[in-house]
């Protein structure tokens, strides 16, 4: 009994990362549905830039992962390209890519989810919903404004771990460091320009900009949101894979 009493503070400390992550998830639940326009800016190591515009829609699935649909609008060579993601609490996400030039729906297999999404520094894995059950958690540190939490994937992943700086005020990550399988710091995502959205008297913060830098290749990708709405009640039929090739 004495040994158990001595272990209790250690056990409580070891679960702190999970407890914080659970609170963050709960605070961000309840958005119902979301839609927005996104500008994607791609910057290569030489500083050359490409701009793409897309429309994003998401549907919250209670007690499971979310569903999302991304449709490219500009430029012409990628217009009509769509990516559909079905996320799950524990299992690997299902993802499909519709390529209008081929009029074909392509399933993204688990081996390819570490690949670049449409030439960006975001992988297919990054674009799935980050469900709590898919990681183990470790509390690193905190100050008056932030917590720092390390998480490691339970299932197959392109990362060995991620280290997130989470704002206590916003209850969401403002910086995430991604480590590759060699445990090298590979990418860093910095989120800024947060805005509060009210859904059923609940305040949910969303970043207006996410700047992803690949620290190994020196490439960058910047996502900027506009016309964003939360609390949108989408028709679930919109997120069926059979509808990806509609209008083509």
Backbone as CSV, one residue per row, in Angstrom:
resi,resn,N_x,N_y,N_z,CA_x,CA_y,CA_z,C_x,C_y,C_z
1,UNK,0.832,-1.205,0.000,0.000,0.000,0.000,0.865,1.253,0.000
2,UNK,1.961,1.235,0.786,2.844,2.392,0.848,3.467,2.645,-0.518
3,UNK,3.850,1.560,-1.235,4.432,1.699,-2.560,3.435,2.323,-3.525
4,UNK,2.170,1.919,-3.450,1.130,2.468,-4.318,0.960,3.957,-4.075
5,UNK,0.992,4.360,-2.789,0.850,5.780,-2.452,2.002,6.588,-3.040
6,UNK,3.197,6.018,-3.008,4.360,6.700,-3.552,4.282,6.829,-5.073
7,UNK,3.649,5.848,-5.713,3.561,5.849,-7.162,2.482,6.781,-7.700
8,UNK,1.488,7.099,-6.881,0.353,7.889,-7.355,0.756,9.228,-7.979
9,UNK,1.656,10.014,-7.366,2.050,11.275,-8.004,2.712,11.054,-9.358
10,UNK,3.491,9.969,-9.487,4.163,9.675,-10.750,3.146,9.326,-11.818
11,UNK,2.169,8.487,-11.434,1.135,8.097,-12.388,0.317,9.305,-12.832
12,UNK,-0.013,10.172,-11.891,-0.795,11.364,-12.213,-0.026,12.261,-13.176
13,UNK,1.299,12.404,-12.938,2.126,13.240,-13.787,2.235,12.653,-15.189
14,UNK,2.358,11.317,-15.268,2.543,10.668,-16.559,1.294,10.799,-17.442
15,UNK,0.134,11.029,-16.844,-1.109,11.156,-17.604,-1.476,12.610,-17.911
16,UNK,-0.657,13.532,-17.478,-1.001,14.941,-17.640,-1.112,15.335,-19.109
17,UNK,-0.223,14.806,-19.950,-0.275,15.117,-21.375,-1.576,14.658,-22.004
18,UNK,-2.039,13.464,-21.621,-3.302,12.942,-22.128,-4.478,13.776,-21.612
19,UNK,-4.445,14.139,-20.339,-5.537,14.920,-19.751,-5.693,16.274,-20.455
20,UNK,-4.572,16.938,-20.720,-4.616,18.229,-21.404,-5.137,18.054,-22.824
21,UNK,-4.638,17.032,-23.510,-5.060,16.780,-24.888,-6.548,16.459,-24.962
22,UNK,-7.062,15.762,-23.957,-8.487,15.442,-23.927,-9.310,16.724,-23.750
23,UNK,-8.859,17.622,-22.875,-9.569,18.883,-22.668,-9.586,19.722,-23.945
24,UNK,-8.461,19.721,-24.654,-8.374,20.473,-25.910,-9.340,19.894,-26.939
25,UNK,-9.379,18.574,-27.037,-10.302,17.940,-27.974,-11.752,18.266,-27.631
26,UNK,-12.102,18.185,-26.362,-13.473,18.466,-25.941,-13.871,19.905,-26.248
27,UNK,-12.928,20.827,-26.076,-13.217,22.226,-26.354,-13.475,22.466,-27.844
28,UNK,-12.832,21.669,-28.699,-12.969,21.859,-30.136,-14.043,20.975,-30.764
29,UNK,-14.663,20.114,-29.958,-15.809,19.352,-30.437,-17.056,20.240,-30.476
30,UNK,-18.042,19.829,-31.264,-19.300,20.568,-31.303,-19.386,21.613,-32.386
31,UNK,-18.483,21.566,-33.383,-18.533,22.569,-34.460,-19.598,22.226,-35.507
32,UNK,-20.123,21.009,-35.481,-21.227,20.522,-36.342,-20.778,20.338,-37.793
33,UNK,-20.410,21.423,-38.417,-19.925,21.390,-39.790,-19.171,22.669,-40.085
34,UNK,-18.313,22.625,-41.093,-17.485,23.793,-41.404,-17.326,23.917,-42.907
35,UNK,-17.197,25.155,-43.371,-16.855,25.389,-44.772,-16.024,26.654,-44.872
36,UNK,-15.141,26.692,-45.870,-14.257,27.842,-46.018,-13.601,27.817,-47.395
37,UNK,-13.026,28.953,-47.752,-12.160,29.053,-48.921,-10.731,29.128,-48.414
38,UNK,-9.834,28.393,-49.061,-8.434,28.352,-48.625,-7.525,28.728,-49.785
39,UNK,-6.583,29.597,-49.511,-5.514,29.897,-50.466,-4.278,29.127,-50.041
40,UNK,-3.720,28.343,-50.963,-2.513,27.558,-50.684,-1.350,28.172,-51.461
41,UNK,-0.340,28.620,-50.736,0.854,29.203,-51.357,2.009,28.218,-51.198
42,UNK,2.580,27.785,-52.324,3.707,26.859,-52.326,4.981,27.627,-52.654
43,UNK,6.016,27.451,-51.848,7.283,28.156,-52.038,8.400,27.117,-52.066
44,UNK,9.160,27.059,-53.164,10.252,26.083,-53.226,11.515,26.643,-52.591
45,UNK,12.576,25.858,-52.593,13.814,26.246,-51.917,14.462,27.474,-52.541
46,UNK,14.142,27.749,-53.818,14.696,28.926,-54.503,13.821,30.167,-54.339
47,UNK,12.676,29.997,-53.680,11.787,31.130,-53.450,10.707,31.308,-54.493
48,UNK,10.628,30.407,-55.488,9.566,30.478,-56.496,8.222,30.127,-55.854
49,UNK,7.151,30.784,-56.310,5.849,30.631,-55.660,4.764,30.177,-56.636
50,UNK,3.878,29.342,-56.133,2.690,28.911,-56.866,1.498,29.091,-55.929
51,UNK,0.392,29.649,-56.450,-0.803,29.865,-55.632,-1.942,28.987,-56.133
52,UNK,-2.625,28.345,-55.195,-3.792,27.539,-55.522,-4.933,27.943,-54.604
53,UNK,-6.150,27.830,-55.110,-7.322,28.127,-54.282,-8.221,26.901,-54.242
54,UNK,-8.788,26.664,-53.085,-9.644,25.495,-52.919,-10.764,25.797,-51.942
55,UNK,-11.775,24.960,-51.975,-12.907,25.048,-51.052,-12.867,23.826,-50.153
56,UNK,-13.028,24.053,-48.869,-12.974,22.967,-47.892,-14.299,22.878,-47.140
57,UNK,-14.785,21.649,-46.976,-15.986,21.411,-46.187,-15.722,20.249,-45.235
58,UNK,-16.281,20.331,-44.037,-16.082,19.281,-43.038,-17.386,18.995,-42.319
59,UNK,-17.553,17.734,-41.956,-18.740,17.282,-41.247,-18.308,16.570,-39.976
60,UNK,-18.800,17.043,-38.844,-18.476,16.401,-37.571,-19.314,15.139,-37.403
61,UNK,-18.652,14.045,-37.043,-19.331,12.781,-36.791,-19.227,12.491,-35.290
62,UNK,-20.319,12.611,-34.538,-20.258,12.395,-33.089,-19.704,11.010,-32.746
63,UNK,-18.805,10.979,-31.786,-18.193,9.752,-31.271,-17.328,9.024,-32.294
64,UNK,-16.928,9.718,-33.358,-16.018,9.132,-34.325,-15.228,10.264,-34.973
65,UNK,-14.392,9.927,-35.952,-13.640,10.955,-36.643,-14.529,11.756,-37.576
66,UNK,-14.004,12.881,-38.071,-14.776,13.757,-38.946,-14.624,13.336,-40.406
67,UNK,-15.446,13.919,-41.276,-15.327,13.733,-42.711,-15.050,15.090,-43.341
68,UNK,-14.190,15.109,-44.350,-13.857,16.377,-44.992,-13.738,16.195,-46.496
69,UNK,-14.031,17.279,-47.215,-13.955,17.289,-48.671,-13.252,18.564,-49.106
70,UNK,-12.176,18.398,-49.866,-11.409,19.519,-50.407,-11.554,19.512,-51.920
71,UNK,-11.898,20.672,-52.508,-12.055,20.787,-53.957,-11.201,21.944,-54.458
72,UNK,-10.303,21.662,-55.409,-9.450,22.708,-55.974,-10.213,23.486,-57.043
73,UNK,-10.044,24.811,-57.029,-10.727,25.695,-57.968,-9.766,26.373,-58.940
74,UNK,-8.585,26.739,-58.476,-7.593,27.471,-59.259,-6.207,26.938,-58.875
75,UNK,-5.261,26.820,-59.863,-5.333,27.161,-61.286,-6.022,26.069,-62.100
76,UNK,-6.065,26.306,-63.400,-6.827,25.437,-64.286,-6.309,24.004,-64.289
77,UNK,-4.985,23.819,-64.162,-4.420,22.471,-64.277,-4.796,21.554,-63.119
78,UNK,-5.261,22.134,-61.993,-5.681,21.295,-60.859,-7.160,21.482,-60.518
79,UNK,-7.846,22.378,-61.242,-9.262,22.654,-60.957,-10.093,21.380,-61.072
80,UNK,-10.945,21.163,-60.093,-11.796,19.985,-60.073,-11.221,18.805,-59.322
81,UNK,-9.943,18.872,-58.965,-9.339,17.820,-58.141,-9.987,17.845,-56.764
82,UNK,-10.355,16.670,-56.254,-11.022,16.587,-54.958,-10.338,15.549,-54.063
83,UNK,-10.318,15.831,-52.774,-9.863,14.833,-51.820,-10.914,14.661,-50.730
84,UNK,-11.332,13.427,-50.538,-12.313,13.080,-49.517,-11.621,12.279,-48.425
85,UNK,-11.834,12.679,-47.171,-11.236,11.978,-46.032,-12.319,11.559,-45.054
86,UNK,-12.302,10.289,-44.685,-13.121,9.776,-43.587,-12.164,9.411,-42.464
87,UNK,-12.244,10.114,-41.359,-11.366,9.837,-40.221,-12.072,8.949,-39.207
88,UNK,-11.265,8.213,-38.469,-11.790,7.308,-37.451,-11.020,7.492,-36.146
89,UNK,-11.662,7.100,-35.060,-11.041,7.251,-33.750,-9.751,6.445,-33.623
90,UNK,-9.774,5.194,-34.108,-8.626,4.319,-33.920,-8.045,3.797,-35.231
91,UNK,-8.895,3.427,-36.167,-8.416,2.840,-37.418,-7.797,3.889,-38.329
92,UNK,-7.021,3.418,-39.317,-6.452,4.325,-40.307,-7.566,5.041,-41.069
93,UNK,-7.316,6.293,-41.422,-8.295,7.055,-42.184,-8.466,6.463,-43.576
94,UNK,-9.658,6.640,-44.141,-9.897,6.347,-45.551,-9.801,7.660,-46.314
95,UNK,-9.037,7.652,-47.403,-8.885,8.856,-48.217,-8.958,8.494,-49.700
96,UNK,-9.644,9.362,-50.468,-9.765,9.170,-51.907,-9.446,10.483,-52.613
97,UNK,-8.787,10.370,-53.764,-8.433,11.530,-54.578,-9.096,11.385,-55.946
98,UNK,-9.865,12.398,-56.346,-10.468,12.407,-57.679,-9.622,13.281,-58.589
99,UNK,-9.174,12.699,-59.713,-8.352,13.404,-60.686,-9.187,13.638,-61.945
100,UNK,-9.615,14.880,-62.202,-10.514,15.151,-63.328,-9.897,14.832,-64.687
101,UNK,-8.579,14.959,-64.817,-7.949,14.667,-66.108,-8.115,13.201,-66.485
102,UNK,-8.204,12.338,-65.471,-8.394,10.903,-65.706,-9.835,10.464,-65.489
103,UNK,-10.645,11.383,-64.942,-12.020,11.062,-64.553,-12.044,9.788,-63.704
104,UNK,-11.115,9.765,-62.749,-10.909,8.547,-61.973,-10.749,8.878,-60.498
105,UNK,-11.340,8.038,-59.638,-11.171,8.164,-58.191,-10.075,7.195,-57.748
106,UNK,-9.083,7.733,-57.072,-7.932,6.943,-56.629,-7.925,6.860,-55.110
107,UNK,-7.851,5.661,-54.594,-7.768,5.490,-53.147,-6.335,5.742,-52.690
108,UNK,-6.182,6.513,-51.601,-4.852,6.769,-51.037,-4.550,5.655,-50.038
109,UNK,-3.630,4.773,-50.386,-3.289,3.659,-49.507,-2.418,4.143,-48.348
110,UNK,-2.398,3.374,-47.279,-1.677,3.772,-46.065,-0.199,4.027,-46.332
111,UNK,0.389,3.299,-47.296,1.808,3.487,-47.609,2.083,4.843,-48.239
112,UNK,1.051,5.466,-48.806,1.225,6.741,-49.509,0.801,7.956,-48.687
113,UNK,0.314,7.727,-47.464,-0.222,8.849,-46.693,0.849,9.783,-46.137
114,UNK,2.108,9.351,-46.239,3.204,10.242,-45.847,3.640,11.115,-47.016
115,UNK,3.071,10.869,-48.199,3.456,11.625,-49.401,2.904,13.042,-49.363
116,UNK,3.510,13.908,-50.174,3.076,15.297,-50.283,1.687,15.388,-50.889
117,UNK,0.863,16.233,-50.318,-0.469,16.492,-50.859,-0.396,17.600,-51.891
118,UNK,-0.571,17.241,-53.164,-0.631,18.198,-54.272,0.581,19.125,-54.295
119,UNK,1.768,18.546,-54.027,3.006,19.302,-54.106,3.300,20.193,-52.919
120,UNK,2.491,20.113,-51.876,2.683,20.969,-50.704,3.540,20.267,-49.650
121,UNK,3.858,20.984,-48.596,4.596,20.398,-47.476,3.657,19.749,-46.470
122,UNK,2.378,19.730,-46.760,1.398,18.985,-45.974,1.252,17.594,-46.583
123,UNK,1.312,16.581,-45.758,1.119,15.218,-46.242,-0.359,14.861,-46.159
124,UNK,-0.740,13.752,-46.784,-2.108,13.267,-46.657,-2.435,12.987,-45.189
125,UNK,-1.455,12.509,-44.464,-1.637,12.226,-43.038,-1.969,13.499,-42.257
126,UNK,-1.317,14.602,-42.602,-1.551,15.872,-41.910,-2.985,16.359,-42.074
127,UNK,-3.607,15.980,-43.181,-4.944,16.488,-43.504,-6.065,15.638,-42.925
128,UNK,-5.727,14.519,-42.289,-6.738,13.751,-41.573,-7.020,14.408,-40.233
129,UNK,-8.166,14.128,-39.631,-8.449,14.711,-38.314,-7.581,14.019,-37.273
130,UNK,-7.104,14.789,-36.339,-6.122,14.301,-35.372,-6.821,13.733,-34.132
131,UNK,-7.339,12.535,-34.268,-8.128,11.949,-33.186,-7.261,11.569,-31.988
132,UNK,-7.796,11.777,-30.799,-7.080,11.570,-29.552,-6.534,10.154,-29.424
133,UNK,-7.332,9.177,-29.843,-6.989,7.768,-29.635,-5.843,7.284,-30.513
134,UNK,-5.411,8.074,-31.476,-4.369,7.641,-32.402,-2.952,7.907,-31.905
135,UNK,-2.838,8.439,-30.674,-1.524,8.811,-30.154,-1.382,8.439,-28.678
136,UNK,-0.124,8.334,-28.240,0.190,8.330,-26.819,0.772,9.707,-26.495
137,UNK,0.632,10.131,-25.240,0.948,11.516,-24.891,1.930,11.614,-23.730
138,UNK,2.744,12.661,-23.792,3.704,12.937,-22.723,3.732,14.439,-22.478
139,UNK,3.548,14.810,-21.225,3.634,16.223,-20.839,5.106,16.625,-20.789
140,UNK,5.450,17.747,-21.450,6.839,18.211,-21.484,7.060,19.386,-20.530
141,UNK,6.238,20.429,-20.678,6.437,21.626,-19.858,5.232,22.544,-19.994
142,UNK,5.239,23.609,-19.198,4.209,24.645,-19.323,4.709,25.949,-18.747
143,UNK,4.081,27.050,-19.193,4.294,28.358,-18.587,2.925,29.006,-18.416
144,UNK,2.880,30.305,-18.205,1.603,30.966,-17.959,0.660,30.906,-19.163
145,UNK,1.224,30.804,-20.370,0.404,30.894,-21.573,0.224,29.579,-22.322
146,UNK,1.177,28.671,-22.196,1.163,27.486,-23.052,1.493,26.194,-22.299
147,UNK,1.023,25.074,-22.890,1.507,23.744,-22.545,2.346,23.240,-23.716
148,UNK,3.315,22.395,-23.434,4.062,21.700,-24.481,3.844,20.201,-24.279
149,UNK,3.291,19.554,-25.306,2.911,18.150,-25.234,3.583,17.376,-26.365
150,UNK,4.143,16.219,-26.033,4.676,15.314,-27.057,3.662,14.202,-27.299
151,UNK,3.455,13.861,-28.554,2.589,12.729,-28.857,3.254,11.825,-29.893
152,UNK,3.037,10.522,-29.717,3.606,9.534,-30.629,2.474,8.714,-31.238
153,UNK,2.550,8.445,-32.543,1.467,7.703,-33.205,1.404,6.256,-32.749
154,UNK,0.188,5.755,-32.604,-0.022,4.352,-32.246,0.068,3.478,-33.489
155,UNK,-0.510,3.954,-34.609,-0.512,3.202,-35.863,0.616,3.670,-36.778
156,UNK,0.654,3.125,-37.968,1.672,3.482,-38.946,1.613,4.972,-39.253
157,UNK,2.783,5.607,-39.295,2.847,7.049,-39.492,4.168,7.417,-40.152
158,UNK,4.200,8.574,-40.781,5.442,9.088,-41.330,6.294,9.781,-40.292
159,UNK,5.772,9.930,-39.082,6.477,10.648,-38.020,6.794,9.723,-36.842
160,UNK,7.914,9.991,-36.199,8.223,9.279,-34.960,7.500,9.927,-33.787
161,UNK,7.329,11.260,-33.874,6.616,11.990,-32.820,6.292,13.393,-33.311
162,UNK,5.391,14.047,-32.592,5.073,15.450,-32.808,5.122,16.153,-31.462
163,UNK,5.651,17.368,-31.446,5.695,18.164,-30.215,4.890,19.438,-30.453
164,UNK,3.808,19.596,-29.683,2.868,20.705,-29.889,2.946,21.723,-28.764
165,UNK,2.937,22.988,-29.142,2.769,24.085,-28.189,1.297,24.482,-28.244
166,UNK,0.608,24.336,-27.116,-0.839,24.536,-27.065,-1.164,25.766,-26.221
167,UNK,-1.901,26.701,-26.792,-2.300,27.909,-26.085,-3.376,27.594,-25.047
168,UNK,-3.170,28.019,-23.821,-4.173,27.819,-22.772,-5.410,28.678,-23.020
169,UNK,-5.219,29.813,-23.649,-6.347,30.700,-23.925,-7.170,30.195,-25.107
170,UNK,-6.487,29.794,-26.175,-7.173,29.380,-27.403,-7.583,27.920,-27.373
171,UNK,-6.946,27.134,-26.523,-7.195,25.690,-26.417,-6.982,25.000,-27.762
172,UNK,-5.895,25.360,-28.419,-5.498,24.731,-29.669,-4.007,24.958,-29.880
173,UNK,-3.402,24.172,-30.766,-1.964,24.267,-30.996,-1.616,25.505,-31.813
174,UNK,-0.578,26.200,-31.408,-0.072,27.340,-32.168,1.226,26.984,-32.891
175,UNK,1.858,25.874,-32.476,3.065,25.401,-33.160,3.151,23.889,-33.007
176,UNK,3.525,23.209,-34.094,3.731,21.766,-34.041,5.044,21.442,-34.744
177,UNK,5.931,20.717,-34.050,7.171,20.227,-34.633,6.992,18.756,-34.983
178,UNK,7.344,18.395,-36.232,7.188,17.037,-36.728,8.564,16.388,-36.875
179,UNK,8.747,15.219,-36.278,10.022,14.504,-36.325,9.880,13.271,-37.212
180,UNK,10.868,13.049,-38.097,10.802,11.905,-38.983,11.234,10.623,-38.268
181,UNK,11.311,9.529,-39.022,11.614,8.229,-38.428,13.036,8.161,-37.881
182,UNK,13.910,9.056,-38.339,15.274,9.134,-37.797,15.335,10.071,-36.600
183,UNK,14.145,10.519,-36.164,13.999,11.422,-35.025,14.628,12.792,-35.280
184,UNK,14.694,13.168,-36.565,15.159,14.502,-36.934,13.963,15.439,-36.999
185,UNK,14.165,16.676,-36.581,13.121,17.686,-36.732,12.982,17.988,-38.218
186,UNK,11.880,17.555,-38.810,11.698,17.625,-40.253,10.865,18.831,-40.674
187,UNK,9.722,19.051,-39.991,8.817,20.127,-40.381,8.335,20.884,-39.143
188,UNK,7.960,22.131,-39.373,7.370,22.945,-38.290,6.179,23.710,-38.841
189,UNK,5.044,23.573,-38.178,3.839,24.309,-38.552,3.557,25.372,-37.493
190,UNK,3.406,26.608,-37.934,3.092,27.721,-37.032,1.736,28.283,-37.436
191,UNK,0.809,28.348,-36.478,-0.548,28.832,-36.723,-0.723,30.228,-36.126
192,UNK,-1.358,31.121,-36.894,-1.541,32.509,-36.465,-2.925,33.016,-36.870
193,UNK,-3.182,34.269,-36.506,-4.406,34.976,-36.909,-5.663,34.198,-36.515
194,UNK,-5.730,33.848,-35.248,-6.871,33.071,-34.758,-8.124,33.939,-34.665
195,UNK,-9.248,33.298,-34.912,-10.540,33.960,-34.814,-11.496,33.064,-34.045
196,UNK,-12.336,33.676,-33.212,-13.309,32.914,-32.427,-14.610,32.771,-33.216
197,UNK,-15.157,31.558,-33.190,-16.441,31.274,-33.825,-17.376,30.731,-32.755
198,UNK,-18.612,31.201,-32.759,-19.569,30.782,-31.749,-20.554,29.785,-32.336
199,UNK,-20.604,28.594,-31.718,-21.516,27.538,-32.155,-22.286,27.055,-30.933
200,UNK,-23.596,27.289,-30.920,-24.433,26.884,-29.775,-23.864,27.383,-28.446
201,UNK,-23.536,28.679,-28.417,-23.016,29.344,-27.210,-21.646,28.837,-26.780
202,UNK,-20.962,28.113,-27.664,-19.611,27.635,-27.380,-18.631,28.372,-28.290
203,UNK,-17.522,28.839,-27.723,-16.537,29.574,-28.499,-15.419,28.620,-28.933
204,UNK,-15.217,28.557,-30.250,-14.178,27.690,-30.821,-13.233,28.552,-31.642
205,UNK,-11.927,28.407,-31.395,-10.935,29.193,-32.115,-10.374,28.401,-33.292
206,UNK,-10.197,29.093,-34.415,-9.584,28.514,-35.607,-8.485,29.454,-36.107
207,UNK,-7.389,28.856,-36.587,-6.286,29.653,-37.131,-6.666,30.199,-38.497
208,UNK,-6.273,31.434,-38.774,-6.491,32.011,-40.095,-5.370,31.680,-41.053
209,UNK,-4.205,31.320,-40.507,-3.030,30.990,-41.319,-2.250,29.852,-40.666
210,UNK,-1.832,28.889,-41.477,-0.888,27.868,-41.017,0.292,27.865,-41.977
211,UNK,1.480,28.097,-41.417,2.716,28.175,-42.211,3.545,26.932,-41.906
212,UNK,3.649,26.040,-42.888,4.412,24.799,-42.728,5.762,24.944,-43.424
213,UNK,6.847,24.744,-42.665,8.195,24.790,-43.222,8.838,23.418,-43.124
214,UNK,9.408,22.973,-44.242,10.219,21.759,-44.225,11.648,22.184,-43.946
215,UNK,12.148,21.850,-42.773,13.460,22.329,-42.341,14.600,21.582,-43.021
216,UNK,14.293,20.474,-43.687,15.314,19.703,-44.383,15.430,20.106,-45.850
217,UNK,14.290,20.321,-46.515,14.310,20.684,-47.935,14.238,22.188,-48.173
218,UNK,13.870,22.943,-47.129,13.709,24.403,-47.197,12.471,24.831,-47.992
219,UNK,11.589,23.904,-48.288,10.337,24.255,-48.953,9.304,24.702,-47.919
220,UNK,8.327,25.508,-48.365,7.305,26.022,-47.458,5.924,25.961,-48.115
221,UNK,4.914,25.858,-47.277,3.529,25.942,-47.741,2.746,26.757,-46.723
222,UNK,1.931,27.683,-47.232,1.135,28.543,-46.357,-0.336,28.407,-46.739
223,UNK,-1.165,28.044,-45.771,-2.608,27.969,-45.964,-3.249,29.179,-45.287
224,UNK,-4.121,29.878,-46.025,-4.817,31.049,-45.486,-6.317,30.869,-45.711
225,UNK,-7.093,30.996,-44.637,-8.543,30.775,-44.684,-9.296,32.074,-44.859
226,UNK,-10.411,32.015,-45.596,-11.337,33.138,-45.718,-12.752,32.576,-45.835
227,UNK,-13.729,33.435,-45.586,-15.148,33.047,-45.680,-15.456,31.787,-44.872
228,UNK,-14.853,31.679,-43.725,-15.038,30.470,-42.915,-16.320,30.553,-42.093
229,UNK,-17.034,29.431,-42.046,-18.241,29.318,-41.236,-18.195,28.016,-40.457
230,UNK,-18.599,28.069,-39.192,-18.780,26.883,-38.376,-20.262,26.752,-38.035
231,UNK,-20.668,25.557,-37.654,-22.070,25.323,-37.348,-22.892,25.023,-38.586
232,UNK,-22.220,24.742,-39.705,-22.911,24.479,-40.969,-23.469,23.051,-40.961
233,UNK,-24.716,22.906,-41.333,-25.361,21.592,-41.356,-25.324,21.037,-42.777
234,UNK,-24.231,20.322,-43.088,-24.064,19.742,-44.413,-24.930,18.493,-44.574
235,UNK,-25.322,18.224,-45.791,-25.945,16.954,-46.125,-24.861,15.885,-46.162
236,UNK,-25.049,14.801,-45.444,-24.025,13.753,-45.356,-23.717,13.127,-46.711
237,UNK,-24.663,13.228,-47.682,-24.428,12.672,-49.015,-23.271,13.360,-49.733
238,UNK,-22.963,14.578,-49.305,-21.866,15.326,-49.902,-20.526,14.620,-49.691
239,UNK,-20.444,13.799,-48.655,-19.178,13.175,-48.270,-19.125,11.687,-48.643
240,UNK,-19.916,11.299,-49.637,-19.863,9.932,-50.144,-18.861,9.848,-51.291
241,UNK,-18.069,8.786,-51.313,-17.049,8.673,-52.357,-17.664,8.512,-53.740
242,UNK,-18.900,8.013,-53.810,-19.564,7.840,-55.099,-19.850,9.193,-55.778
243,UNK,-19.868,10.276,-54.986,-20.170,11.586,-55.543,-18.947,12.389,-55.985
244,UNK,-17.760,11.825,-55.836,-16.542,12.580,-56.160,-16.440,12.953,-57.633
245,UNK,-16.938,12.086,-58.509,-16.801,12.364,-59.940,-18.050,12.984,-60.550
246,UNK,-18.928,13.530,-59.707,-20.106,14.224,-60.228,-19.682,15.467,-61.005
247,UNK,-20.443,15.823,-62.024,-20.195,16.981,-62.886,-19.014,16.772,-63.826
248,UNK,-18.539,15.532,-63.944,-17.453,15.242,-64.895,-17.852,14.062,-65.767
